Amino acid sequence: MRHFFKCLCFCLTSLLPLTTVQAELTGEIIFRPPINAFNELWVTNVEKARDDRPFFNLRYSPEGLAVQPNGNLVVTTAWHHQLMFGNDIYLFDKKADFPKVRDLTRQQFSLIWGLDISQNGDIVFTHERTGPAPATGIYLIPKHELKKSRPKVQLLKEGEAYTVEWSSSGRHIVYGTSDGICIFNILTQEVLQITQDGFNPAFSPDGRYLAFADRAFAHGRWATTYTISIVSLTGRSNLKSIETREAEPGFLGLKWSPDGQYVVYTIEVDEVYRNFAAPINGGPHEEFLDKHGEGVWLFDWTHTDVPYAVEPMNKLTTLWGKLKQQDLK
């Protein structure tokens, strides 16, 4: 009799529809609001749309933003307050009772394109030289230098670079150039070019995937869609492609959700910013961060659901070196 009931339960279970439940988009973010508070940073929970609250009042309007994953540090870029052109990097501790904003670069650099802070607390940024400034390239401010009144800034690699991002282990950075996407090994100084085109590269939280925007398709004069490509870094170099919603020309940003289940992209539609989360396994794109009738263009997650991912160095080097250029075009 017991065997009969086991068989019956198995048969009934097999008749149930097989469905995949998509994880809900969650997480806390720090962002610059799209209202007349451009020198402020706010904080909110994605799953609680009305939980917005002012978080920090800066002296200057932030143009770049990066939050230490699962940590306390926040870095921003803002225009020099005394110069007509150029920006500086500012740092503060979001957990301090009375956080003090520190200027880390003190008008040493001209145009800083991108920056990021690792889970370890190391800061990396890209710089384009104009006038009597340091060379164009990628720069590092190590964590131990942040304790000093004038942190030492180290040139990692000279040459053109725009957006930049740390891998979860802090051993690699990925950056975009006008000739494609490259990965830089912090330990060996080795550079691997991944694509000959594409932009806005981003590592997944667990270090297993790389996403980047690619190939714009025009739909009339002002409507454009982009392809977001996802490359597996720990197995076959197969690609997944996600097409964005129609937008005005000019791609604004690409990130991963903290759990690695979504790629999040920012576009401009009808002269306002829109933020969408696209499931990597397929499904409708979910719009979020609707603040006062528009999205936000400057934000970052405060945590990752993968606290520390160790990258298989040899496998990554081998795989990245073998990615076929024709597969990425």
C-alpha positions as CSV (number, residue, x, y, z in Angstrom):
1,M,0.0,0.0,0.0
2,R,2.8,2.4,0.9
3,H,4.4,1.7,-2.5
4,F,1.1,2.4,-4.2
5,F,0.9,5.9,-2.6
6,K,4.4,6.7,-3.5
7,C,3.7,5.9,-7.1
8,L,0.5,7.9,-7.0
9,C,2.3,11.0,-5.6
10,F,5.0,10.7,-8.2
11,C,2.4,10.5,-11.0
12,L,0.5,13.5,-9.7
13,T,3.7,15.5,-9.3
14,S,4.7,14.8,-12.9
15,L,1.5,16.3,-14.1
16,L,2.2,19.7,-12.5
17,P,3.4,22.4,-14.9
18,L,7.1,23.0,-14.8
19,T,7.7,26.7,-14.2
20,T,10.7,28.8,-13.4
21,V,10.2,31.4,-10.7
22,Q,12.3,34.5,-11.3
23,A,13.9,35.9,-8.2
24,E,12.6,39.3,-7.2
25,L,14.7,42.3,-7.8
26,T,15.8,43.5,-4.3
27,G,18.6,45.5,-2.7
28,E,19.6,48.8,-1.3
29,I,21.0,51.6,-3.5
30,I,22.6,55.0,-3.0
31,F,21.6,57.4,-5.8
32,R,21.6,61.0,-6.9
33,P,17.9,62.1,-7.1
34,P,16.4,63.5,-10.3
35,I,15.0,66.5,-8.4
36,N,16.5,69.8,-7.4
37,A,18.8,68.3,-4.9
38,F,21.8,67.6,-7.1
39,N,24.4,68.0,-4.3
40,E,22.6,65.2,-2.3
41,L,22.8,61.5,-2.2
42,W,19.7,59.5,-1.2
43,V,19.2,55.9,-0.2
44,T,16.3,53.5,-0.9
45,N,15.4,49.9,-1.1
46,V,14.4,48.7,-4.6
47,E,11.5,46.6,-3.2
48,K,10.1,49.5,-1.2
49,A,9.4,52.2,-3.8
50,R,8.4,54.8,-1.2
51,D,11.4,54.3,1.2
52,D,13.5,57.1,-0.4
53,R,15.3,59.3,2.2
54,P,18.1,61.8,2.0
55,F,21.4,60.2,2.9
56,F,24.2,62.6,2.6
57,N,24.6,66.3,1.6
58,L,27.7,66.9,-0.4
59,R,29.4,70.2,-1.0
60,Y,29.5,69.6,-4.8
61,S,27.2,67.9,-7.3
62,P,28.5,64.3,-7.8
63,E,29.1,63.2,-11.4
64,G,30.4,59.7,-10.6
65,L,29.6,57.3,-7.7
66,A,30.8,53.9,-6.4
67,V,29.9,52.2,-3.2
68,Q,32.2,49.6,-1.5
69,P,30.3,46.3,-1.7
70,N,29.3,45.2,1.8
71,G,31.5,47.9,3.2
72,N,31.3,51.5,4.6
73,L,33.1,53.6,2.0
74,V,31.6,55.7,-0.8
75,V,33.6,57.5,-3.5
76,T,32.3,60.2,-5.8
77,T,33.7,62.5,-8.5
78,A,32.8,66.1,-8.7
79,W,34.0,69.1,-10.7
80,H,36.9,71.2,-9.2
81,H,35.4,74.0,-7.2
82,Q,38.1,76.4,-8.3
83,L,38.8,75.3,-11.9
84,M,36.6,75.6,-14.9
85,F,37.5,72.1,-16.2
86,G,38.4,68.9,-14.4
87,N,37.2,66.9,-11.4
88,D,38.3,65.3,-8.2
89,I,37.6,62.1,-6.2
90,Y,35.9,62.4,-2.9
91,L,35.7,59.7,-0.1
92,F,33.5,59.4,3.0
93,D,32.5,56.7,5.4
94,K,28.7,56.2,5.3
95,K,28.6,54.5,8.7
96,A,30.4,57.3,10.6
97,D,28.3,59.4,13.0
98,F,29.7,62.6,11.5
99,P,31.2,61.6,8.1
100,K,33.9,63.8,6.8
101,V,34.3,64.2,3.0
102,R,37.9,63.9,1.9
103,D,39.3,65.1,-1.4
104,L,41.7,62.4,-2.5
105,T,43.1,63.9,-5.6
106,R,43.3,67.7,-4.9
107,Q,43.2,69.0,-8.4
108,Q,46.0,66.8,-9.6
109,F,43.9,65.4,-12.5
110,S,41.8,66.9,-15.3
111,L,39.0,64.6,-16.6
112,I,38.2,61.5,-14.6
113,W,35.9,59.2,-16.7
114,G,35.1,56.3,-14.4
115,L,35.9,55.0,-11.0
116,D,35.2,52.0,-8.8
117,I,36.0,50.7,-5.3
118,S,36.7,47.1,-4.5
119,Q,35.4,45.1,-1.7
120,N,38.9,45.4,-0.1
121,G,38.7,49.2,-0.3
122,D,41.1,49.8,-3.2
123,I,40.0,52.6,-5.6
124,V,40.6,52.5,-9.4
125,F,39.8,55.3,-11.8
126,T,40.4,56.3,-15.4
127,H,41.8,59.7,-16.5
128,E,42.1,61.7,-19.7
129,R,44.8,64.2,-19.7
130,T,44.1,67.8,-20.7
131,G,46.8,70.4,-20.1
132,P,49.6,69.9,-17.5
133,A,48.1,66.9,-15.8
134,P,49.3,63.3,-15.2
135,A,49.2,60.9,-18.2
136,T,46.0,59.5,-19.7
137,G,45.5,56.0,-18.2
138,I,44.2,53.9,-15.4
139,Y,45.2,54.8,-11.8
140,L,45.0,53.0,-8.4
141,I,44.7,54.4,-4.9
142,P,45.5,51.4,-2.6
143,K,43.4,50.9,0.5
144,H,46.4,51.6,2.8
145,E,46.9,55.0,1.2
146,L,43.4,56.1,2.3
147,K,44.6,56.6,5.8
148,K,47.1,59.3,4.7
149,S,46.4,63.0,4.4
150,R,47.7,62.9,0.8
151,P,47.2,59.4,-0.6
152,K,49.7,58.2,-3.2
153,V,48.2,57.6,-6.6
154,Q,49.7,54.9,-8.7
155,L,49.6,54.7,-12.5
156,L,48.6,51.1,-13.5
157,K,48.5,51.4,-17.2
158,E,49.0,54.4,-19.5
159,G,46.6,54.8,-22.4
160,E,42.9,55.4,-23.2
161,A,40.3,54.0,-20.9
162,Y,36.7,55.0,-20.0
163,T,34.4,53.0,-17.7
164,V,36.2,50.7,-15.2
165,E,35.1,48.1,-12.7
166,W,36.7,45.7,-10.2
167,S,36.2,41.9,-10.3
168,S,34.7,40.5,-7.1
169,S,38.1,39.2,-5.9
170,G,39.9,42.4,-6.5
171,R,42.5,40.7,-8.8
172,H,41.3,42.1,-12.1
173,I,39.7,45.2,-13.5
174,V,37.7,45.4,-16.7
175,Y,37.6,48.6,-18.7
176,G,36.4,50.0,-22.0
177,T,38.2,51.8,-24.8
178,S,37.3,53.0,-28.2
179,D,38.8,49.8,-29.6
180,G,36.9,47.4,-27.4
181,I,37.0,45.9,-23.9
182,C,40.0,44.8,-22.0
183,I,40.8,43.0,-18.7
184,F,43.8,44.0,-16.6
185,N,45.4,41.6,-14.1
186,I,46.5,43.6,-11.1
187,L,49.1,41.0,-10.0
188,T,50.8,40.3,-13.3
189,Q,50.0,43.6,-15.2
190,E,48.8,41.4,-18.1
191,V,46.2,42.9,-20.5
192,L,43.7,40.8,-22.4
193,Q,41.5,42.3,-25.0
194,I,38.1,40.6,-25.0
195,T,36.3,42.4,-27.8
196,Q,37.1,44.8,-30.6
197,D,33.9,46.7,-29.9
198,G,31.4,47.0,-27.1
199,F,31.3,49.3,-24.0
200,N,30.2,49.6,-20.4
201,P,31.6,46.2,-19.3
202,A,30.5,44.8,-15.9
203,F,31.5,41.7,-13.9
204,S,28.8,39.6,-12.3
205,P,28.9,39.5,-8.5
206,D,30.3,35.9,-8.5
207,G,32.8,36.6,-11.2
208,R,31.4,34.0,-13.5
209,Y,30.1,36.3,-16.2
210,L,30.9,39.5,-18.0
211,A,28.2,41.7,-19.5
212,F,28.7,44.6,-21.9
213,A,26.7,46.8,-24.2
214,D,27.1,46.4,-27.9
215,R,25.7,47.2,-31.4
216,A,23.2,50.0,-31.7
217,F,20.2,49.5,-34.0
218,A,18.5,52.6,-35.2
219,H,14.7,52.7,-35.4
220,G,14.0,56.0,-37.0
221,R,15.9,59.2,-36.3
222,W,15.7,59.2,-32.5
223,A,15.0,55.6,-31.5
224,T,17.8,53.1,-30.9
225,T,18.1,49.7,-29.2
226,Y,21.3,48.2,-27.9
227,T,22.4,44.6,-27.4
228,I,23.7,43.5,-24.0
229,S,26.0,40.5,-24.4
230,I,26.8,38.2,-21.5
231,V,29.9,36.0,-21.7
232,S,30.5,33.0,-19.5
233,L,34.0,33.2,-17.9
234,T,34.2,29.8,-16.2
235,G,32.9,27.4,-18.9
236,R,32.0,27.6,-22.6
237,S,32.4,31.0,-24.1
238,N,28.8,31.1,-25.2
239,L,26.9,34.3,-25.4
240,K,23.5,35.4,-24.2
241,S,22.1,38.5,-25.8
242,I,19.5,40.9,-24.4
243,E,18.0,43.7,-26.5
244,T,17.2,46.9,-24.6
245,R,14.1,48.9,-24.8
246,E,14.0,51.6,-27.4
247,A,15.9,54.7,-26.3
248,E,17.4,57.9,-27.5
249,P,20.9,57.6,-28.9
250,G,23.6,57.3,-26.2
251,F,23.9,54.4,-23.8
252,L,24.1,55.5,-20.1
253,G,24.9,52.6,-17.9
254,L,25.1,48.9,-17.2
255,K,25.2,47.0,-13.9
256,W,24.3,43.6,-12.3
257,S,21.8,43.1,-9.6
258,P,23.3,42.0,-6.2
259,D,22.2,38.4,-6.7
260,G,23.5,38.2,-10.3
261,Q,20.0,37.3,-11.7
262,Y,19.5,40.5,-13.6
263,V,21.5,42.9,-15.7
264,V,20.4,46.5,-15.0
265,Y,20.6,49.1,-17.7
266,T,19.9,52.9,-17.8
267,I,18.7,54.6,-21.0
268,E,17.2,57.9,-21.9
269,V,13.6,57.9,-23.2
270,D,11.7,61.1,-24.1
271,E,14.4,63.2,-22.5
272,V,14.1,61.4,-19.1
273,Y,16.2,58.5,-17.6
274,R,14.7,55.1,-17.3
275,N,16.1,52.1,-15.4
276,F,15.3,48.5,-16.4
277,A,16.2,45.1,-14.9
278,A,16.5,42.3,-17.5
279,P,16.5,38.7,-16.2
280,I,19.6,36.9,-17.6
281,N,17.6,33.8,-18.2
282,G,14.9,35.6,-20.2
283,G,11.7,37.3,-19.4
284,P,10.1,40.8,-19.5
285,H,12.2,43.8,-18.5
286,E,11.2,45.3,-15.2
287,E,11.3,49.1,-14.8
288,F,12.3,50.3,-11.4
289,L,13.7,53.4,-9.7
290,D,10.9,55.6,-10.8
291,K,11.4,58.8,-8.9
292,H,9.1,61.7,-9.5
293,G,8.2,60.4,-13.0
294,E,11.7,59.5,-14.1
295,G,14.6,57.2,-13.3
296,V,18.1,58.0,-12.1
297,W,21.3,58.0,-14.0
298,L,23.7,57.9,-11.1
299,F,23.4,55.0,-8.5
300,D,25.1,52.0,-7.0
301,W,24.2,49.0,-4.9
302,T,25.4,49.0,-1.3
303,H,26.0,45.2,-1.1
304,T,26.4,42.0,-3.1
305,D,24.8,38.7,-2.3
306,V,28.1,37.0,-3.1
307,P,30.4,38.3,-0.2
308,Y,33.7,37.2,-1.8
309,A,34.1,35.2,-5.0
310,V,37.5,33.7,-5.8
311,E,38.3,33.7,-9.5
312,P,40.0,30.7,-11.0
313,M,43.0,32.6,-12.3
314,N,44.4,30.0,-14.7
315,K,41.0,29.1,-16.2
316,L,40.0,32.8,-16.6
317,T,43.3,33.6,-18.4
318,T,43.0,30.6,-20.7
319,L,39.4,31.2,-21.5
320,W,39.6,35.0,-22.0
321,G,42.6,34.4,-24.3
322,K,40.6,32.0,-26.4
323,L,37.4,34.0,-26.9
324,K,36.8,34.2,-30.6
325,Q,36.5,37.8,-31.9
326,Q,33.9,36.8,-34.5
327,D,31.6,35.4,-31.7
328,L,31.5,38.8,-30.1
329,K,30.6,40.9,-33.1
